[in-house]
Amino acid sequence: MLKNLGLLGIVGIVVLLAGIGVIAYANWMVAVGIALVLAGLGLVVKSLVSSVLKQFGMF
C-alpha cells in the first residue's frame, strides 16, 4: 500500500497523525472523534473511487 501512495501521500499520513497527536495531548476525546470522522471519510472516498472505476471497467 505504501508503494502506491508515494512520498507525498506518506508525508500526508504523517502530518495527519501528528495533528491528531497534538489534539490528543490537549483532549483525547476530541482526538478520538476526529480520528473516527477521518476514518469514515476515508472509507467513503474509497467506496466512491471504486464505484467510478467499476463504471469505467477499470476495476
CORDA-V20999 format. One line per field, one symbol per residue. ss: DSSP state (A for helix, B for strand, O for the rest). A space follows every 50 residues. Layout:
BEGIN
ss->???
END
This chain:
BEGIN
ss->OAAAAAAAAAAAAAAAAAAAAAAAAAOAAAAAAAAAAAAAAAAAAAAAAA AAAAAOOOO
END
